[in-house]
Amino acid sequence: MRSFETIARQIAALIQSDHPVGSRLPAERELAKRFGVSRPTVREAILSLQMAGMLEVRKNSGAYVASRQEAAEVRALSGFGPFENLQARRMIEPQIAAIAAQHATPMQLADMAGTLADMRADHARGVEADAADLRFHILLAEASGNGVLVQMADQLWRGQIESGIWQEIHRYMPMEQYRKTWLRDHEAIFRAVEDRKPRAASLAMTRHLANIHAALMTTTAARR
């Protein structure tokens, strides 16, 4: 079972036993301590319960009980939680970038440069560069020469954008604020790979994923 789903069920049980409709849930930090999980996991669980109609999240106020009936929609949500998926990416993708810096071929480097050009073109049109972004990460994994890593990179990246909770967050995320940062992140990764600097490539990927995490935290906090 997905981490956010487990905590969502525990929060639902807490609501059904102790919280009438209209009451405010304990603070996120308190729930994280109570259930022994991270705050991002609690945040994912609260978002899933909000999407299912059990909670109402009010900006700068907290989460309030909207219904005491646990909804099946939580179990029906697609994918893993974006924070959980991002945690896995942070474990794997910096190492992929480091290996790519050691083994990328001139053709792969040229293809990576092409994806960056595609990203710039998409951003200039005011649209998301999802296809180019995915291709960049797949090219890094292909440069490792390991087919398992290629498949993992594809699954991790798709696991983020295909997550039901990610899609809900994305509706409110001011992407125009993040496009330049994320493009610079990809450019820094590419430069390190092109310069054959494994440690710099790993650090650049780590920064990129940390920036995504920060954007998710900022957006979900603004919704509370």
C-alpha positions, 0 to 999 in steps of 0.5 A: 500500500502507498504511504499516503494511502496508509496515513489517509486511512489512519487519519480517516479513522481518527476523524471517525472516532474523534472529530465531528464535521466542521472540526479542525484536524490537529496540525500537520506537524502533530499528525506526522509525530503521531503516525511516525511519518514525514510531514510531506507524507501527511500532506499527501494524505490530507490532499488525498482526503480533500480530493475524496471529499472528506476534508476541506483545506482552508488557506492559512487555517488548516484541514477541516472535516467535511464528511465522516464517511471514508471515501473510496476515491482515496484508494482509486487515486492513480500513482504514488504520492509525489513526495514519496516518488521524489524521495526515490528519485533523489536516491537514484537519479544523482547516481545516474547523472554521475555515471552519465558524466563518465560514459555519455557518448558524443551522440548522447550529449548532442541529443541532450543538448537538443532536449534543452533547446526543445525545453527553451522553445516550449517555455517561450511558447508558455507551455510545459516541456514535459516531453523534452524533460522526460527525454533528457532524463532518459538520455542520462540513464541511457548513457549509463549503459544499464537498461534497468536504470533506463526503465527505472528513470522512466517509471520514476519520472512518469510516476511523478507526473501521472500521480493523481496528487501531483496533478491536483498540486499542479493545478495551483502551481505557478509554473511560470515561476519555476520554468527558468529555475528548472531549465537552469537546473537541467543546463547545469546537469548537462554542463557537468556531464559534458565536462566529465565531472561526475560529482558535479553532475550528481550535485546538480541533479540533487539540486534540481530534485531539491528545487522540485521538492521546495516547489511542491512544499510551497504550493501545498503550503499555500493551499492550507 
